[in-house]
Structures are given as structure tokens and as C-alpha cells.
Amino acid sequence: MNMSGKKLCWAAMLVVTFTLLLAIVLIAWLLLTPTKPQFILQNATVNNFRYFSDTNLLTSGFRISLFFRNPSSNVGFYCDQFQVFATYRGEQITLTTPVPATYQGQKDVSIWSVSLTGSNVPLGLQVGDLLVHDQTDGTVLIDIKVKGSVRLKLGVFVSGNHQLDVNCPINVIFGSKNDQGFAVGSVIWAEI
């Protein structure tokens, strides 16, 4: 075999090797790129929602059910350090409630039932004024937030932590106003 034949053989081996490596990377990327986990706020009950405009303090209580689904058929999720809380116009109005760490396998579904409470939470003056306005209009938009980290699992491979930030908005509907404020209890409900 002459010199040009050897060069051609090496070039062909290099092209085949490069093509195989590219195919392996492409297949690995397709397998490791999971679809995002799905969060659905199934139910929300408002137990308490009182704003005291003279002191700019808000007391609130919510009971929520979150549906968490892993739509991937290849990748599982280790759910670490999940925290759930409620916000109004960007201000946190409840304490952060941790959700126990769990493993979400392929196509698995979990339902989390979480109580969120905030007692005498101070609001900024402008946010308090907006809350009074929204209550008077009859609807207050509350955001239920889920923050945490997940690790992906494919076979024996487990990835590093990936941050997760979920927002589930609800509209809290208020009843009529009386001497003690807006109606609370069975009149208040959350529209999801």
C-alpha cells in the first residue's frame, strides 16, 4: 500500500470515528434532555385572609393540593429541598413550608397537600393600598410558588442539582364588605 492509500485509510477511520462519537453524543443528549416536570394546582382553600390597613399587616392561611407529574419515560427526578409559599405582588405573605424530599420515577405522579400560613406579615404601603383596591374589586391574585432543586437520574447516572422555580397563580374571590372587613370563610374561595 502506498502513502496516499494509507492517508486515505486514516482519513476514512477518522470520519467514521467522528461520526460515531457525534451519534453517541446526539443519542445521549436526546435521552438526557427530559421534559420538564409538570405542576398543577388542583385545589386551594383560603382559611383566613385579613389585612389591617392601620398597621399594614396581613394574616393569611391557605390549604393547597399540588399535582406533580414526571412526564418523562427515560429520566427520573430526585426532588430535594422543595419549598412552597404564597406571594402577593411579589411580596411573600406566608411562611415557607418544606415538602419532604422524594424520588419521582418515570411517568410517576405525586399529590402534595400543603398548609401555608402567615401571621401579621408586614406589607409595603403601596402593596397594602393595592391589596385594599383588589379586595374592593372582589378579586386578589395570589401566586403559589414552589422553589427547590432536582437531580436527574438516567440508569445509574445522577446529575448535579438543577434549580426549579414554579409559579401557580390563583384568584381569591371576596364576598361583600361588612363592619368587620370582607367576608371570610365559606364566602371566600380560590379560582384555579
Phi, psi and omega per residue, in radians:
M1 nan 2.301 -3.112
N2 -1.468 3.117 -3.042
M3 -1.137 -0.684 -3.126
S4 -1.223 -0.547 3.079
G5 -1.174 -0.684 3.100
K6 -1.147 -0.720 3.129
K7 -1.125 -0.696 3.126
L8 -1.144 -0.684 3.117
C9 -1.125 -0.804 3.107
W10 -1.101 -0.706 3.129
A11 -1.119 -0.723 3.123
A12 -1.136 -0.723 3.102
M13 -1.124 -0.670 3.119
L14 -1.144 -0.755 3.117
V15 -1.125 -0.767 3.133
V16 -1.116 -0.776 3.124
T17 -1.078 -0.793 3.136
F18 -1.092 -0.735 3.134
T19 -1.119 -0.749 3.104
L20 -1.108 -0.777 3.109
L21 -1.077 -0.737 3.117
L22 -1.110 -0.711 3.114
A23 -1.133 -0.718 3.119
I24 -1.114 -0.781 3.121
V25 -1.094 -0.746 -3.138
L26 -1.117 -0.772 3.126
I27 -1.136 -0.777 3.111
A28 -1.069 -0.732 3.133
W29 -1.102 -0.741 3.127
L30 -1.128 -0.671 3.135
L31 -1.282 -0.666 -3.061
L32 -1.496 -0.176 3.114
T33 -1.550 1.607 -3.089
P34 -1.372 2.757 2.961
T35 -1.304 2.637 -3.075
K36 -1.171 2.531 3.051
P37 -1.122 2.614 -3.109
Q38 -1.843 2.324 3.059
F39 -2.078 2.277 3.093
I40 -2.298 2.224 3.065
L41 -1.413 1.831 -3.045
Q42 -1.405 -0.645 -3.035
N43 -2.650 2.490 3.059
A44 -2.515 2.265 3.088
T45 -2.128 2.314 3.096
V46 -1.680 2.003 3.134
N47 -1.525 -0.535 -3.054
N48 -2.735 2.416 3.062
F49 -2.764 1.664 -3.099
R50 -2.261 2.198 3.068
Y51 -1.969 2.236 3.124
F52 -1.844 1.779 -3.015
S53 -1.185 -0.450 -3.137
D54 -1.221 -0.496 3.140
T55 -1.980 -0.054 -3.081
N56 0.982 0.713 3.129
L57 -2.011 2.420 3.133
L58 -2.069 2.312 3.019
T59 -2.043 2.221 -3.095
S60 -2.519 2.717 3.084
G61 -2.601 2.311 -3.113
F62 -2.311 2.583 2.983
R63 -2.149 2.082 -3.061
I64 -2.194 2.698 3.008
S65 -2.127 2.086 3.138
L66 -1.883 2.252 3.088
F67 -1.677 2.150 -3.116
F68 -2.124 2.125 -3.086
R69 -2.235 2.391 3.012
N70 -1.729 1.843 -3.096
P71 -1.379 -0.136 -3.058
S72 -1.346 2.442 3.060
S73 -1.717 -0.006 -3.121
N74 -1.997 -0.567 -2.949
V75 -2.068 2.379 3.005
G76 -1.764 2.879 -3.136
F77 -2.155 2.247 2.872
Y78 -1.588 2.054 -3.100
C79 -1.689 1.916 -3.106
D80 -1.960 2.439 2.949
Q81 0.941 0.865 3.068
F82 -1.387 2.385 3.129
Q83 -2.256 2.384 3.140
V84 -2.126 2.400 3.093
F85 -2.751 2.926 -3.139
A86 -1.966 2.541 3.067
T87 -2.285 2.705 2.995
Y88 -2.256 2.085 -3.130
R89 0.866 0.757 3.054
G90 1.497 -0.126 3.121
E91 -1.776 2.278 3.132
Q92 -1.199 2.241 -3.083
I93 -2.026 -0.057 3.058
T94 -2.291 2.858 3.024
L95 -1.173 2.733 3.061
T96 -1.365 2.231 -3.136
T97 -1.924 2.097 3.134
P98 -1.328 2.586 3.027
V99 -1.922 2.337 -3.099
P100 -1.002 2.511 3.087
A101 -1.085 2.519 -3.092
T102 -2.655 2.895 3.004
Y103 -1.925 2.238 3.123
Q104 -1.910 1.793 -3.117
G105 -1.270 3.135 3.141
Q106 -1.044 2.271 3.109
K107 1.065 0.272 3.133
D108 -1.327 2.724 3.096
V109 -2.287 2.382 3.037
S110 -2.264 2.602 3.023
I111 -2.152 2.152 3.133
W112 -1.841 2.290 3.045
S113 -1.882 2.103 -2.987
V114 -2.267 2.391 2.999
S115 -1.781 2.262 3.118
L116 -2.061 2.238 3.123
T117 -2.370 2.588 3.029
G118 -2.513 2.167 -3.091
S119 -2.005 2.106 3.115
N120 0.933 0.911 3.122
V121 -1.445 2.144 -3.136
P122 -1.258 2.389 3.071
L123 -1.998 2.628 3.030
G124 -1.128 2.721 -3.089
L125 -1.017 -0.790 -3.131
Q126 -1.144 -0.710 3.131
V127 -1.152 -0.694 3.083
G128 -1.078 -0.745 3.100
D129 -1.098 -0.706 3.110
L130 -1.143 -0.639 3.119
L131 -1.127 -0.777 3.101
V132 -1.045 -0.758 3.124
H133 -1.080 -0.807 -3.140
D134 -1.119 -0.716 3.110
Q135 -1.096 -0.727 3.122
T136 -1.089 -0.664 3.090
D137 -1.245 -0.315 3.067
G138 1.768 -0.109 -3.118
T139 -2.427 2.306 3.079
V140 -2.138 2.187 3.117
L141 -1.503 2.058 3.109
I142 -1.980 2.399 3.083
D143 -1.827 2.148 3.012
I144 -1.611 2.104 -3.061
K145 -1.905 2.479 3.016
V146 -2.179 2.119 3.086
K147 -2.199 2.570 3.124
G148 3.014 -2.911 3.124
S149 -2.304 2.557 3.094
V150 -2.214 2.635 2.988
R151 -2.074 2.437 -3.127
L152 -1.600 2.488 3.127
K153 -2.226 2.135 3.047
L154 -2.245 1.880 -3.064
G155 1.138 -2.130 3.108
V156 -1.663 -0.154 -3.128
F157 -1.383 2.251 3.056
V158 -2.181 2.200 -3.074
S159 -1.382 3.087 3.001
G160 -1.329 -3.136 -3.106
N161 -1.261 2.416 3.021
H162 -2.112 2.292 -3.126
Q163 -1.315 2.472 -3.137
L164 -2.162 2.300 -3.134
D165 -2.388 1.913 -3.046
V166 -2.035 2.469 3.084
N167 -2.224 2.146 3.092
C168 -2.103 1.761 -3.121
P169 -1.374 2.522 3.020
I170 -2.319 2.605 3.026
N171 -1.781 2.105 3.082
V172 -1.639 2.110 -3.093
I173 -1.662 2.269 -3.106
F174 -1.848 2.577 3.056
G175 -1.456 -2.827 -3.107
S176 -1.325 2.782 -3.124
K177 -1.565 2.442 3.023
N178 -2.230 -2.931 -3.085
D179 -1.101 -0.466 -3.086
Q180 -1.707 0.149 -3.137
G181 2.027 -2.744 3.141
F182 -1.455 2.653 -3.114
A183 -1.040 2.374 -3.116
V184 -2.192 2.680 3.082
G185 1.830 -2.203 -3.042
S186 -1.204 -0.347 -3.133
V187 -1.330 -0.518 3.130
I188 -1.486 2.322 3.069
W189 -2.544 2.794 -3.114
A190 -1.822 2.268 3.087
E191 -1.724 2.124 -3.062
I192 -1.855 nan nan
